[in-house]
Amino acid sequence: MTRPITAGVDGTEESLAALDWAAREAVRRDLPLRVVHAWRYAEALATADRDTQHGWVSQGVERAVRSVAERHPGLTVTTDLVESGAGQALAQAAAAAEMLVLGSRGHGPVVGFLLGSVGQQVIAEAARPVVLVRAGDEPAAEAAGRDVVVGQQGGPEDSAAALRFAFEAAAARRAAVRVVRAWTLPPVFAYSPGSLRLLDEAGGLEPYEKQGLADAVRPWRERFPEVSVAEHVEMGSAGQVLLSTAARAQLMVVGRRARRTAVGARIGSVAHGVLHHAGCPVAVVPHD
């Protein structure tokens, strides 16, 4: 089954930038583009009935889609106006998409046309990757030879989904991948005789981390031999190390392991920090 690239739009500058990004990505991957807009009938507008309000919404979405179609004449575009809450509409759209692309505000709420808590809920619960794009995003960054940056942690399977997404994106762009692994000194009580032996064999903590990164990246190097790869290991918190590479990134990719709390699913601190502070588009990829 061919999954579309799906963009959520609401007429804001952020969502229109997300629509443009989604269209370029659909062209690169030779996939259709689906545009989703969630709306609610506003009974308070006594001078406008449901059909009139639907017409206003439809016209606004059509203008945005027309602009994209004119720039990409060979792109297949479908439009869905869904009368429901934005969270529900986007969750359903994500399930059937190759990826869901949304507008992202600056250092405020995560998703442009949602309250922050709802937006984070969509990201936390989406079964497919969610890409956040800021207003003002331009294709120049994609053409400037910047890297696709992806965070890696743990063993080869822990970041496999994020690495797959990053290598696929880089291959489609003919870009390089920079794989980033951050490490910190563990507390003394965390050492076990087995771990001490492994660290001794590796020559210390940093070589041990470098070997862990090389092992995780190796199968993706083999699967995508045309993609240039840089392996970056640095001591520090994962969020800070990733953000230190953001200036030379055209796309940042982070994995997501949703954490369940009493008030619902929440994304991890690394993904949360990158979403708020990285200037480039950010893809949040659920673990397999």
Backbone bond lengths (Angstrom), bond angles and torsions (degrees), N, CA, C in turn:
res aa  C-N    CA-C-N  psi(-1)  N-CA   C-N-CA  omega(-1)  CA-C   N-CA-C  phi
1 M - - - 1.447 - - 1.523 110.02 -
2 T 1.327 117.11 130.64 1.458 121.86 177.74 1.516 109.47 -83.19
3 R 1.314 116.14 120.59 1.456 120.90 178.30 1.528 109.28 -94.22
4 P 1.315 119.22 137.83 1.461 120.47 178.30 1.520 111.61 -81.69
5 I 1.324 115.32 161.07 1.459 120.74 161.96 1.527 105.42 -80.12
6 T 1.320 117.73 124.51 1.469 121.13 -175.64 1.518 110.14 -112.57
7 A 1.337 115.47 130.86 1.463 121.42 178.05 1.518 109.18 -115.84
8 G 1.332 116.69 131.99 1.450 121.06 172.40 1.516 109.53 -92.28
9 V 1.316 117.60 126.62 1.470 120.80 -177.86 1.520 110.12 -125.52
10 D 1.344 114.84 150.69 1.458 120.60 176.20 1.522 111.80 -144.08
11 G 1.336 116.87 9.82 1.450 120.63 178.26 1.510 114.73 91.80
12 T 1.336 118.42 -10.18 1.458 120.43 178.25 1.523 109.65 -74.28
13 E 1.341 115.11 161.30 1.462 120.20 179.40 1.520 111.20 -60.32
14 E 1.343 115.58 -37.38 1.470 119.09 179.90 1.518 111.56 -64.76
15 S 1.331 117.25 -43.63 1.459 119.19 -176.89 1.526 111.33 -71.17
16 L 1.330 117.83 -30.61 1.471 120.18 177.13 1.528 110.42 -70.05
17 A 1.335 117.20 -35.68 1.470 119.80 173.96 1.525 110.18 -64.76
18 A 1.348 116.57 -38.76 1.464 120.05 177.21 1.524 111.10 -64.39
19 L 1.323 117.01 -39.14 1.461 120.89 177.96 1.522 110.80 -62.54
20 D 1.322 117.31 -44.09 1.467 120.52 178.22 1.525 110.63 -61.61
21 W 1.339 116.78 -44.21 1.464 120.91 179.61 1.528 110.42 -61.94
22 A 1.325 116.28 -44.68 1.463 121.09 -179.03 1.519 111.04 -62.35
23 A 1.334 116.96 -39.25 1.462 120.37 179.42 1.526 110.61 -64.30
24 R 1.323 117.26 -44.27 1.469 119.58 178.64 1.521 110.80 -63.04
25 E 1.324 116.48 -39.73 1.465 119.84 179.92 1.524 110.83 -66.87
26 A 1.322 117.32 -39.12 1.465 120.64 178.18 1.523 110.76 -63.29
27 V 1.320 117.17 -40.85 1.468 120.74 177.69 1.523 110.05 -63.51
28 R 1.332 117.02 -45.44 1.464 120.55 -179.32 1.517 111.60 -60.11
29 R 1.319 116.90 -38.50 1.467 120.76 -175.26 1.530 112.63 -96.35
30 D 1.333 116.67 1.90 1.462 121.63 -179.41 1.526 110.83 56.11
31 L 1.333 115.47 48.84 1.458 122.40 179.38 1.528 109.19 -121.89
32 P 1.332 117.67 156.24 1.466 119.85 174.70 1.522 111.03 -73.14
33 L 1.320 115.31 159.71 1.456 122.42 177.66 1.519 108.97 -111.00
34 R 1.316 116.12 130.83 1.464 121.43 175.19 1.524 108.70 -114.85
35 V 1.318 116.79 131.04 1.461 122.15 -179.40 1.529 108.02 -111.87
36 V 1.331 116.39 124.79 1.464 121.92 -177.05 1.528 109.49 -118.81
37 H 1.321 115.70 131.09 1.461 121.44 174.23 1.527 108.96 -128.58
38 A 1.329 116.07 125.20 1.467 121.41 177.29 1.520 108.67 -98.07
39 W 1.335 115.89 134.12 1.459 118.87 -179.65 1.524 110.02 -142.51
40 R 1.324 115.29 161.02 1.454 121.90 177.57 1.525 108.98 -128.38
41 Y 1.310 116.39 138.42 1.459 120.74 174.57 1.528 108.72 -67.33
42 A 1.325 116.09 125.88 1.461 121.56 -178.49 1.523 109.52 -97.42
43 E 1.318 116.94 99.87 1.464 120.65 -178.72 1.524 112.30 -64.54
44 A 1.338 116.51 -21.70 1.459 119.85 -178.92 1.523 112.17 -65.87
45 L 1.345 116.93 -22.15 1.463 120.18 178.20 1.530 108.14 -83.37
46 A 1.302 115.89 82.82 1.469 120.75 -172.63 1.523 112.58 -64.90
47 T 1.327 117.78 -24.11 1.469 120.57 -178.57 1.517 112.92 -85.36
48 A 1.324 118.12 -2.31 1.467 121.05 -177.41 1.522 109.09 -131.48
49 D 1.330 116.10 117.91 1.454 119.47 178.76 1.529 109.95 -80.76
50 R 1.337 115.56 -178.77 1.464 120.62 -176.25 1.527 111.77 -58.85
51 D 1.328 117.75 -45.43 1.459 120.43 -177.87 1.525 111.51 -63.26
52 T 1.333 116.12 -38.91 1.464 119.66 179.36 1.520 110.75 -65.51
53 Q 1.314 116.24 -45.00 1.465 119.10 179.24 1.529 111.09 -64.77
54 H 1.318 116.16 -39.37 1.464 119.22 177.20 1.526 109.96 -61.46
55 G 1.333 116.68 -39.00 1.455 120.32 178.43 1.513 111.95 -62.77
56 W 1.332 117.26 -41.62 1.469 120.06 177.38 1.533 110.91 -60.64
57 V 1.324 115.35 -46.42 1.460 119.89 -179.55 1.524 110.32 -61.92
58 S 1.327 115.97 -46.07 1.455 121.02 -178.12 1.530 111.59 -59.96
59 Q 1.338 116.17 -43.11 1.452 119.75 -179.90 1.526 112.22 -63.20
60 G 1.335 116.95 -40.29 1.458 120.19 179.28 1.519 111.86 -64.33
61 V 1.337 116.61 -43.09 1.459 120.15 179.50 1.527 110.21 -67.70
62 E 1.328 117.02 -40.64 1.458 120.62 179.97 1.525 111.75 -60.89
63 R 1.332 117.46 -38.13 1.461 120.25 177.88 1.523 111.07 -62.64
64 A 1.317 115.96 -44.04 1.466 119.64 179.89 1.523 111.09 -64.96
65 V 1.331 116.80 -43.13 1.462 120.99 -178.83 1.526 110.44 -67.95
66 R 1.333 117.19 -38.85 1.463 120.39 179.56 1.524 111.39 -59.98
67 S 1.319 115.74 -40.83 1.458 120.08 179.60 1.526 111.37 -62.45
68 V 1.325 116.75 -42.56 1.462 121.18 178.54 1.530 110.75 -66.94
69 A 1.341 117.08 -43.72 1.461 120.99 -178.62 1.524 111.35 -62.47
70 E 1.320 116.91 -34.77 1.464 119.75 178.99 1.529 111.42 -67.85
71 R 1.312 117.46 -33.67 1.468 121.07 178.76 1.514 112.20 -78.19
72 H 1.343 116.78 -24.94 1.477 120.76 -178.39 1.534 108.37 -130.56
73 P 1.322 118.02 76.78 1.475 120.89 -171.51 1.520 114.55 -62.34
74 G 1.314 118.92 -23.20 1.457 119.75 -179.42 1.515 114.30 -91.56
75 L 1.314 117.03 1.47 1.464 121.31 -175.27 1.523 111.48 -83.70
76 T 1.329 116.18 131.78 1.459 121.56 174.97 1.524 109.03 -84.04
77 V 1.349 116.68 122.44 1.459 121.73 -176.25 1.526 109.80 -126.06
78 T 1.311 116.35 129.86 1.467 121.63 172.05 1.525 108.51 -119.44
79 T 1.330 115.95 152.36 1.457 121.70 -176.85 1.520 110.00 -126.95
80 D 1.331 116.78 134.42 1.462 122.40 176.63 1.517 109.74 -127.09
81 L 1.324 116.01 121.14 1.466 122.03 171.84 1.524 106.87 -100.20
82 V 1.319 115.77 115.28 1.448 121.27 -173.65 1.525 108.93 -111.12
83 E 1.327 116.64 121.32 1.456 119.85 178.84 1.527 108.70 -87.34
84 S 1.308 115.10 90.62 1.467 121.55 -178.70 1.518 107.76 -168.42
85 G 1.326 115.33 178.20 1.447 119.95 174.03 1.513 110.66 -67.01
86 A 1.330 116.37 148.26 1.461 120.08 -177.25 1.519 112.48 -61.41
87 G 1.332 117.26 -40.26 1.458 119.74 -178.91 1.510 112.61 -60.48
88 Q 1.315 116.97 -46.54 1.464 121.13 179.77 1.521 111.03 -64.86
89 A 1.336 117.04 -43.95 1.465 120.56 -178.64 1.526 111.27 -62.81
90 L 1.326 116.53 -42.01 1.463 119.96 -177.67 1.522 111.91 -72.02
91 A 1.318 116.85 -37.15 1.463 119.75 177.75 1.527 110.58 -61.89
92 Q 1.315 116.65 -42.39 1.465 120.50 178.04 1.519 111.19 -67.90
93 A 1.334 116.68 -39.39 1.461 120.43 179.50 1.518 111.27 -64.96
94 A 1.334 116.64 -39.54 1.461 120.52 -178.64 1.519 111.75 -63.82
95 A 1.326 116.44 -36.86 1.467 120.35 -176.12 1.521 112.50 -61.10
96 A 1.340 116.63 -29.73 1.460 120.48 -176.83 1.523 112.85 -102.93
97 A 1.331 117.44 9.01 1.467 121.44 -172.43 1.523 112.36 -107.50
98 E 1.309 115.89 154.80 1.461 120.81 167.97 1.524 108.83 -66.16
99 M 1.318 115.49 -40.62 1.454 122.66 172.63 1.513 107.96 -159.06
100 L 1.322 116.06 154.91 1.454 122.50 176.36 1.520 107.67 -107.63
101 V 1.340 117.55 129.82 1.457 122.07 -176.97 1.522 108.73 -115.92
102 L 1.339 116.24 126.28 1.455 122.05 -175.83 1.522 110.62 -130.16
103 G 1.326 115.44 156.25 1.450 120.45 173.51 1.512 110.71 -77.06
104 S 1.327 116.01 144.34 1.465 121.34 -178.96 1.515 109.60 -127.94
105 R 1.314 116.71 129.36 1.452 120.66 175.35 1.512 110.71 -74.52
106 G 1.339 116.36 173.36 1.459 121.37 -176.57 1.506 113.10 -64.59
107 H 1.300 117.43 -112.27 1.462 120.87 -177.01 1.521 110.59 -99.48
108 G 1.344 115.18 37.60 1.455 120.57 178.39 1.509 109.44 -122.45
109 P 1.349 118.15 -137.63 1.451 121.10 -179.93 1.525 111.67 -57.04
110 V 1.306 116.65 149.50 1.455 120.60 -172.60 1.515 111.74 -68.39
111 V 1.316 118.59 -45.10 1.451 120.74 -172.82 1.523 110.13 -114.64
112 G 1.329 116.39 133.00 1.446 121.47 -171.11 1.514 114.68 -56.94
113 F 1.340 119.03 -49.30 1.455 118.77 -173.35 1.519 112.83 -100.63
114 L 1.306 116.78 20.04 1.457 120.87 176.14 1.518 109.68 -128.73
115 L 1.310 116.21 153.60 1.447 118.73 165.51 1.523 107.91 -61.25
116 G 1.325 117.01 148.64 1.456 120.05 -176.01 1.509 113.54 -53.49
117 S 1.333 117.62 -43.42 1.459 120.23 -176.92 1.522 111.56 -64.31
118 V 1.353 117.08 -38.92 1.458 120.36 178.95 1.522 110.36 -68.66
119 G 1.334 115.65 -42.56 1.456 119.78 179.33 1.512 112.00 -59.93
120 Q 1.314 116.53 -45.09 1.454 119.77 178.76 1.523 110.96 -64.45
121 Q 1.322 116.52 -33.11 1.462 119.88 178.46 1.518 110.55 -65.01
122 V 1.343 116.82 -42.08 1.472 120.79 177.86 1.520 110.05 -61.05
123 I 1.334 116.46 -46.98 1.461 120.20 -180.00 1.525 110.95 -62.28
124 A 1.338 116.30 -41.69 1.461 120.71 -176.23 1.517 112.54 -68.49
125 E 1.335 116.98 -31.78 1.458 119.33 -172.97 1.525 114.22 -104.48
126 A 1.335 117.66 -8.80 1.467 119.81 -178.38 1.521 110.28 -63.18
127 A 1.310 115.94 135.42 1.457 121.06 178.90 1.517 112.28 -81.62
128 R 1.329 117.36 -11.30 1.461 123.36 -178.23 1.531 109.24 -119.72
129 P 1.336 118.09 163.89 1.468 119.72 177.94 1.527 112.15 -59.52
130 V 1.328 115.40 144.05 1.461 122.36 175.13 1.528 107.65 -119.83
131 V 1.333 116.41 127.39 1.462 121.95 -179.61 1.519 108.53 -109.07
132 L 1.323 117.05 130.28 1.456 123.17 179.60 1.520 108.81 -107.97
133 V 1.335 116.50 129.18 1.461 122.45 -175.16 1.522 109.08 -124.91
134 R 1.316 116.99 133.42 1.455 121.35 -179.38 1.528 111.07 -87.03
135 A 1.330 115.59 157.40 1.455 120.98 173.46 1.524 108.58 -60.86
136 G 1.328 116.08 143.62 1.452 119.80 179.17 1.514 113.96 86.63
137 D 1.329 118.38 -1.33 1.461 119.97 177.12 1.523 109.51 -60.67
138 E 1.331 116.39 135.15 1.456 121.76 -176.93 1.525 110.33 -127.19
139 P 1.346 117.24 150.36 1.471 119.62 177.96 1.514 113.32 -67.54
140 A 1.340 118.27 -11.21 1.463 120.36 -179.48 1.522 111.77 -58.81
141 A 1.332 116.65 -35.54 1.467 119.47 179.35 1.521 111.24 -64.13
142 E 1.327 116.88 -32.57 1.457 120.72 179.76 1.517 110.96 -73.76
143 A 1.336 116.57 -28.27 1.463 121.08 -177.57 1.524 112.35 -90.85
144 A 1.327 117.21 -5.67 1.461 120.27 -173.45 1.523 113.12 -90.15
145 G 1.325 117.08 6.27 1.451 120.04 177.96 1.512 114.85 79.40
146 R 1.332 117.42 17.60 1.458 119.45 178.38 1.522 111.31 -73.19
147 D 1.327 115.83 158.33 1.460 121.57 -175.73 1.519 112.12 -80.56
148 V 1.333 114.53 159.56 1.461 122.04 160.67 1.525 105.35 -92.97
149 V 1.315 116.98 116.26 1.465 122.28 -175.62 1.528 108.80 -101.17
150 V 1.337 116.71 133.40 1.455 120.59 -179.04 1.520 109.52 -135.19
151 G 1.313 115.82 137.80 1.458 120.77 176.49 1.516 111.33 -85.40
152 Q 1.341 115.96 141.14 1.461 121.12 178.60 1.516 108.73 -131.61
153 Q 1.319 116.23 139.01 1.458 120.72 176.91 1.508 109.36 -148.37
154 G 1.318 115.33 158.21 1.455 119.68 177.00 1.518 113.29 71.13
155 G 1.334 115.21 -151.26 1.454 121.38 -178.84 1.518 112.70 -86.84
156 P 1.330 117.60 -178.63 1.469 121.33 -176.74 1.515 114.63 -56.74
157 E 1.332 118.44 -31.84 1.462 120.01 -177.35 1.524 113.02 -84.08
158 D 1.322 117.22 -20.55 1.460 120.19 -172.76 1.524 113.05 -65.99
159 S 1.330 116.99 -33.27 1.466 120.95 -177.51 1.519 111.98 -118.30
160 A 1.327 117.35 19.72 1.464 120.47 -174.08 1.524 112.08 -60.31
161 A 1.329 118.16 -42.12 1.464 120.60 -177.25 1.526 110.83 -65.82
162 A 1.343 117.21 -42.93 1.463 120.58 178.71 1.524 110.75 -65.91
163 L 1.322 117.74 -40.86 1.460 120.76 178.79 1.533 111.07 -64.65
164 R 1.328 117.01 -41.64 1.461 119.92 177.43 1.522 110.92 -59.12
165 F 1.333 116.35 -47.46 1.465 120.30 -179.80 1.523 110.35 -60.57
166 A 1.341 117.47 -44.24 1.462 120.88 -177.72 1.519 111.75 -64.29
167 F 1.330 117.27 -43.19 1.468 119.59 -179.14 1.522 110.80 -69.34
168 E 1.322 118.30 -37.71 1.459 120.40 176.28 1.525 111.14 -63.35
169 A 1.341 116.00 -42.72 1.459 119.88 179.14 1.522 110.97 -64.85
170 A 1.319 117.10 -42.08 1.459 120.42 179.92 1.523 111.43 -66.25
171 A 1.326 117.06 -40.43 1.455 120.02 178.49 1.519 111.06 -62.88
172 A 1.330 116.78 -40.61 1.459 120.37 179.27 1.522 111.50 -65.86
173 R 1.326 117.40 -30.53 1.463 122.88 -178.49 1.520 113.23 -93.84
174 R 1.326 117.53 -10.54 1.464 122.79 -170.58 1.524 110.07 58.16
175 A 1.305 114.55 43.86 1.463 122.38 -178.50 1.520 109.75 -111.84
176 A 1.326 115.44 169.05 1.454 121.38 175.32 1.519 109.90 -90.60
177 V 1.326 115.71 156.48 1.462 122.55 174.58 1.520 108.69 -108.27
178 R 1.316 115.61 132.46 1.464 121.26 171.64 1.525 106.94 -111.93
179 V 1.332 116.59 113.67 1.459 121.52 -178.80 1.525 108.47 -98.07
180 V 1.323 115.45 124.18 1.466 121.27 -171.83 1.524 109.88 -113.42
181 R 1.313 114.61 128.85 1.473 120.71 176.24 1.519 108.38 -127.29
182 A 1.313 116.67 121.01 1.462 121.85 178.22 1.522 109.44 -100.63
183 W 1.322 115.94 149.23 1.456 119.29 178.18 1.523 109.90 -142.88
184 T 1.303 115.52 152.90 1.456 122.15 177.64 1.523 108.95 -132.36
185 L 1.306 115.74 160.35 1.461 119.72 177.44 1.521 109.26 -71.00
186 P 1.317 117.69 124.33 1.469 119.22 178.73 1.521 110.26 -75.19
187 P 1.342 117.65 156.16 1.473 119.75 175.00 1.525 110.17 -63.83
188 V 1.309 115.02 151.19 1.466 119.93 -174.72 1.514 111.87 -55.20
189 F 1.346 116.49 -38.71 1.466 118.22 -175.88 1.525 112.31 -69.37
190 A 1.349 118.07 -10.28 1.457 120.04 -179.33 1.521 111.99 -78.71
191 Y 1.335 116.85 -16.46 1.456 119.34 -179.26 1.527 110.26 -73.40
192 S 1.309 114.98 138.96 1.456 121.66 173.65 1.528 106.69 -122.99
193 P 1.314 118.06 162.79 1.464 118.67 177.92 1.525 112.39 -55.89
194 G 1.342 116.45 -37.63 1.463 118.93 179.40 1.508 112.48 -66.83
195 S 1.343 117.16 -43.78 1.457 119.60 -179.48 1.519 110.96 -67.96
196 L 1.340 117.33 -37.21 1.460 119.95 177.37 1.521 111.11 -61.73
197 R 1.332 116.86 -39.11 1.461 119.95 178.58 1.525 111.22 -64.70
198 L 1.355 116.48 -42.61 1.459 120.08 178.81 1.523 111.81 -63.72
199 L 1.329 116.28 -41.28 1.463 120.07 179.16 1.521 110.52 -65.41
200 D 1.331 116.89 -39.31 1.462 120.73 178.86 1.519 110.67 -64.11
201 E 1.327 116.74 -41.58 1.463 120.48 179.20 1.528 111.36 -66.01
202 A 1.340 116.93 -32.86 1.468 120.86 -178.86 1.519 112.50 -81.78
203 G 1.335 117.85 -12.84 1.458 120.67 179.37 1.510 113.92 92.40
204 G 1.315 118.96 11.09 1.454 121.42 179.50 1.510 111.89 129.25
205 L 1.338 115.93 179.58 1.454 120.49 -175.41 1.522 113.29 -68.07
206 E 1.329 117.49 -48.93 1.462 118.46 -176.02 1.530 112.40 -64.46
207 P 1.329 119.89 -46.86 1.473 118.85 174.83 1.529 112.58 -59.32
208 Y 1.341 115.95 -34.67 1.467 119.91 177.46 1.528 110.45 -62.71
209 E 1.352 116.52 -43.34 1.460 120.34 178.67 1.536 110.80 -67.31
210 K 1.313 117.36 -39.71 1.465 120.37 178.15 1.527 110.92 -62.48
211 Q 1.323 116.64 -39.24 1.458 119.54 178.14 1.522 110.93 -66.98
212 G 1.348 116.48 -38.81 1.458 120.00 177.26 1.511 111.84 -61.95
213 L 1.339 116.99 -40.62 1.463 120.60 178.17 1.518 110.70 -66.71
214 A 1.332 116.87 -44.36 1.468 120.22 -179.89 1.524 111.34 -60.61
215 D 1.320 117.13 -39.83 1.463 120.82 179.41 1.524 111.15 -65.41
216 A 1.352 117.16 -38.15 1.461 120.32 -179.42 1.524 111.82 -70.69
217 V 1.328 116.72 -34.27 1.461 121.12 -174.60 1.539 112.08 -83.81
218 R 1.320 117.06 -25.78 1.463 120.91 -172.20 1.528 114.05 -51.16
219 P 1.333 120.67 -49.35 1.476 118.56 -178.55 1.525 113.24 -63.49
220 W 1.335 117.89 -27.95 1.468 120.56 -179.54 1.515 111.07 -80.33
221 R 1.330 116.82 -31.23 1.466 120.05 171.14 1.534 109.99 -60.82
222 E 1.329 115.57 -42.30 1.463 120.22 -178.18 1.527 111.03 -69.52
223 R 1.346 117.27 -37.48 1.459 120.87 -178.87 1.524 112.34 -74.59
224 F 1.340 116.39 -29.52 1.469 120.71 -178.37 1.536 109.21 -125.31
225 P 1.341 117.61 69.13 1.474 119.47 -175.65 1.525 113.19 -64.64
226 E 1.338 117.87 -20.20 1.465 120.86 -179.09 1.520 112.75 -79.30
227 V 1.327 118.13 -11.28 1.464 121.99 -176.81 1.524 110.02 -92.48
228 S 1.333 115.76 125.06 1.462 121.09 175.13 1.524 109.08 -74.39
229 V 1.348 116.34 138.43 1.465 120.76 -174.21 1.528 110.06 -128.26
230 A 1.328 115.75 132.76 1.461 122.11 170.33 1.517 107.92 -115.65
231 E 1.326 117.06 131.93 1.456 122.17 179.23 1.524 108.73 -104.79
232 H 1.325 115.81 123.88 1.462 122.21 -172.37 1.529 108.65 -121.54
233 V 1.317 116.93 114.24 1.460 122.47 177.43 1.519 107.85 -117.15
234 E 1.324 116.96 128.96 1.465 120.46 -176.40 1.524 109.44 -148.37
235 M 1.304 114.61 141.82 1.459 119.69 176.92 1.523 109.47 -78.14
236 G 1.332 116.79 132.02 1.455 121.59 -179.89 1.511 110.23 149.37
237 S 1.337 116.38 177.75 1.458 119.40 177.70 1.522 109.20 -71.61
238 A 1.324 117.05 147.46 1.465 121.15 -175.44 1.526 111.52 -59.64
239 G 1.326 117.00 -43.35 1.452 119.68 -178.99 1.514 112.43 -62.67
240 Q 1.334 117.54 -45.55 1.453 121.13 -179.01 1.524 111.82 -66.35
241 V 1.313 116.78 -40.84 1.465 119.45 -179.90 1.529 110.41 -65.74
242 L 1.327 117.12 -42.49 1.465 119.76 177.90 1.530 110.77 -62.30
243 L 1.317 117.28 -45.67 1.456 120.22 -178.06 1.523 112.03 -66.02
244 S 1.331 118.02 -25.79 1.462 120.31 178.04 1.526 111.41 -67.58
245 T 1.334 117.53 -17.98 1.471 121.47 179.14 1.521 112.29 -99.84
246 A 1.332 117.76 -0.62 1.467 121.05 -171.20 1.519 113.07 -65.73
247 A 1.333 117.46 -29.81 1.470 120.04 -175.57 1.522 111.89 -63.39
248 R 1.332 117.53 -26.30 1.466 119.91 -179.53 1.531 112.26 -108.03
249 A 1.334 115.55 21.85 1.467 119.96 -178.81 1.523 110.69 -108.66
250 Q 1.335 116.81 139.08 1.463 121.00 169.50 1.519 111.01 -94.33
251 L 1.332 116.24 -16.35 1.461 122.84 178.24 1.514 107.63 -158.28
252 M 1.336 116.49 135.13 1.454 120.83 173.82 1.521 108.79 -112.39
253 V 1.317 115.76 139.16 1.458 122.04 -177.28 1.520 108.72 -123.39
254 V 1.320 116.29 126.28 1.460 120.93 177.19 1.523 108.90 -128.85
255 G 1.307 115.62 145.74 1.452 120.21 175.44 1.515 110.37 -80.46
256 R 1.319 114.97 161.35 1.453 120.13 -179.35 1.514 110.32 -138.80
257 R 1.309 113.98 120.74 1.462 120.11 170.70 1.512 106.09 -114.95
258 A 1.336 116.84 104.43 1.466 120.88 -174.21 1.519 110.52 -62.49
259 R 1.318 115.00 139.76 1.467 122.03 178.08 1.524 108.47 -109.98
260 R 1.307 116.68 123.01 1.464 121.42 -179.67 1.525 110.57 -84.14
261 T 1.314 116.00 132.27 1.459 121.61 176.67 1.522 108.22 -128.60
262 A 1.316 115.33 179.88 1.461 119.89 -179.33 1.521 111.89 -65.14
263 V 1.348 116.85 -22.55 1.472 120.11 -178.79 1.526 111.87 -106.98
264 G 1.337 117.48 15.28 1.461 120.11 175.71 1.522 112.17 116.17
265 A 1.345 115.17 -174.83 1.460 121.14 -177.71 1.521 110.40 -74.29
266 R 1.336 115.78 145.45 1.454 121.62 177.47 1.525 108.87 -134.25
267 I 1.334 116.10 143.68 1.452 119.68 176.25 1.518 108.88 -78.04
268 G 1.329 117.12 161.72 1.449 121.49 -179.12 1.519 112.59 -72.33
269 S 1.315 116.37 166.60 1.462 121.66 -176.35 1.523 112.11 -66.68
270 V 1.328 118.37 -33.67 1.462 120.69 -179.43 1.528 110.08 -66.42
271 A 1.333 116.44 -50.54 1.462 119.83 178.65 1.524 110.57 -60.99
272 H 1.319 116.43 -41.34 1.461 120.83 -179.06 1.528 110.64 -61.00
273 G 1.339 117.26 -45.60 1.456 120.93 -179.14 1.517 112.64 -65.73
274 V 1.323 117.18 -42.49 1.465 120.68 -179.77 1.520 110.33 -65.63
275 L 1.333 117.63 -41.20 1.460 121.10 179.22 1.527 111.50 -59.78
276 H 1.295 117.15 -37.58 1.458 120.65 -176.36 1.523 113.04 -79.20
277 H 1.337 118.11 -28.44 1.459 119.08 -167.61 1.528 115.58 -119.38
278 A 1.320 119.52 -16.86 1.461 119.84 178.63 1.524 110.01 -76.48
279 G 1.319 117.76 135.44 1.451 121.32 -179.93 1.517 114.36 -81.18
280 C 1.331 116.87 -21.59 1.468 120.68 -178.96 1.531 109.93 -89.30
281 P 1.336 117.83 168.17 1.466 119.34 174.24 1.533 111.64 -57.78
282 V 1.310 115.86 146.15 1.466 121.99 -178.62 1.510 109.17 -125.80
283 A 1.323 116.64 127.22 1.465 122.29 175.81 1.534 108.89 -102.32
284 V 1.328 115.91 125.97 1.460 122.03 176.96 1.522 107.08 -105.87
285 V 1.322 116.51 116.09 1.459 121.81 -170.34 1.523 109.91 -112.85
286 P 1.333 118.60 120.52 1.468 119.58 178.83 1.529 110.70 -67.58
287 H 1.295 115.56 145.79 1.476 120.03 176.88 1.522 109.55 -66.22
288 D 1.328 115.39 148.03 1.467 120.72 177.31 1.524 110.08 -63.49
